[in-house]
Amino acid sequence: MTALFSADQFAMARATATQPPAAIGHNRRAGHVFDLHPMLHVAVFGSFFVYLGIMWAAFADPGLAIPFVIFMIFLAAFFVVPALWARIAAPVGQVESWEDFRQQGISTASGWLSANDATVQVLTMPAMLILWGLAVAIIRATA
C-alpha cells in the first residue's frame, strides 16, 4: 500500500482525519448548541407526543391519567430544558433558515450529510416508535 501512496499523501490524510468535522465542511451558519436545525428537534418532540397520544387512545383508563400526565411532564422537560440551553447559549453568526439547512446539509463525525440524509437519520427512530405504537393499538383494538 505504501508503494501506491507517497508519505505526503499519508500525512495529508492523517491531518484531515484528525480535524473536527466543522473544520472540514463549508459551514457559514451559526453553530447550534445541538448542531441540528431546530425544526428537527420540534419534529422529534412532536412524534413522542403523538406516540403518547396513540398509547392513551389505545389504553384509555381513568387509572392511567396520572401516569400519562407524568409521562408528558417528563417528555416536555427532556425537550424544553435543552431548548432553554440553546437560547442561553445563543449562536454567534447567522441563524439559518430551513431552506439554508436544506441547501447546506450538516457536518457530522462520519462526514458531510445532506439535509435529507440527516432528517432521515434523526426521524427514523421516532417514526418506528409511532408505527410500533400503532401496531400495539391495533392489537389492543382487535383483542
C-alpha positions in Angstrom: 0.0 0.0 0.0 2.9 2.4 0.7 4.0 1.9 -2.9 0.7 3.4 -4.1 0.7 6.5 -1.9 3.5 8.9 -1.0 4.4 9.9 2.5 2.9 13.4 1.8 -0.5 11.8 0.8 -0.5 9.8 4.1 0.3 12.9 6.1 -2.5 14.9 4.4 -5.0 12.1 5.0 -3.9 11.8 8.7 -4.2 15.6 9.2 -7.7 15.7 7.5 -8.9 12.7 9.5 -8.0 14.3 12.8 -9.7 17.6 12.1 -13.1 18.2 13.6 -15.9 17.9 11.1 -16.8 21.6 11.3 -13.3 22.4 10.0 -13.7 20.2 7.0 -17.2 21.4 5.9 -18.2 24.6 4.3 -20.3 25.8 7.2 -21.1 29.6 7.2 -24.0 29.4 9.6 -24.1 30.0 13.3 -23.2 26.9 15.4 -26.3 25.5 17.1 -26.0 24.1 20.5 -27.1 20.7 19.2 -25.9 21.2 15.6 -29.3 20.3 14.0 -31.9 22.6 12.8 -34.5 23.4 15.5 -37.3 22.1 13.3 -35.8 18.6 13.6 -36.0 18.9 17.4 -39.6 20.0 17.1 -40.4 17.0 14.8 -38.8 14.6 17.3 -40.6 16.3 20.2 -44.0 16.1 18.4 -43.5 12.5 17.4 -43.0 11.4 21.0 -46.2 13.2 21.9 -48.0 11.5 19.0 -46.8 8.2 20.4 -48.2 9.1 23.9 -51.5 10.1 22.3 -51.7 6.7 20.5 -51.0 4.9 23.7 -53.6 6.9 25.6 -56.2 6.2 22.8 -55.4 2.5 23.0 -55.3 2.1 26.7 -57.5 5.0 28.0 -58.5 4.3 31.6 -59.1 6.8 34.4 -56.4 5.0 36.5 -53.8 5.8 33.8 -54.5 9.5 33.8 -51.8 10.4 36.4 -49.1 8.2 34.8 -49.8 9.8 31.4 -49.6 13.3 32.9 -46.2 12.3 34.5 -45.0 10.9 31.1 -46.0 14.2 29.4 -44.2 16.3 32.1 -41.0 14.3 31.8 -41.2 14.3 28.0 -41.7 18.1 27.9 -38.8 18.5 30.3 -36.5 16.4 28.1 -37.1 18.8 25.2 -37.8 22.1 26.9 -34.7 22.2 29.1 -32.3 21.7 26.1 -34.3 24.4 24.2 -33.7 26.8 27.1 -30.0 25.9 27.0 -29.9 26.7 23.3 -31.5 30.2 24.0 -29.0 30.9 26.8 -26.0 29.9 24.6 -27.2 31.9 21.6 -25.2 31.1 18.5 -22.8 33.7 17.1 -23.4 34.4 13.4 -26.3 33.9 11.0 -29.1 31.7 12.2 -30.1 29.6 9.3 -33.5 29.1 7.8 -34.9 25.7 6.8 -34.0 26.4 3.2 -30.4 27.2 4.1 -30.3 23.9 6.1 -31.7 22.0 3.1 -29.1 23.5 0.8 -26.0 23.3 3.1 -26.6 20.0 4.9 -24.6 19.2 8.1 -21.2 18.1 9.1 -21.1 15.0 11.2 -18.4 12.9 12.8 -18.7 10.5 9.8 -18.6 13.2 7.1 -20.9 15.6 5.4 -24.6 14.8 5.1 -27.3 16.3 3.1 -30.3 17.7 4.9 -32.4 14.8 3.6 -30.0 12.3 4.9 -29.7 14.0 8.3 -33.5 14.2 8.5 -33.9 10.5 7.8 -31.3 9.6 10.4 -32.9 11.8 13.1 -36.5 10.8 12.4 -36.2 7.1 11.7 -36.4 6.1 15.4 -39.4 8.3 16.2 -41.2 7.0 13.0 -40.6 3.4 14.1 -41.9 4.3 17.6 -45.1 5.7 16.1 -45.5 2.6 13.9 -44.9 0.3 16.9 -47.5 2.3 18.9 -50.0 1.9 16.0 -49.3 -1.8 15.9 -49.9 -2.1 19.6 -53.1 -0.1 19.4 -54.4 -2.3 16.5 -53.6 -5.4 18.5 -55.3 -3.9 21.6 -58.4 -3.0 19.5 -58.7 -6.4 18.0 -58.1 -8.4 21.2 
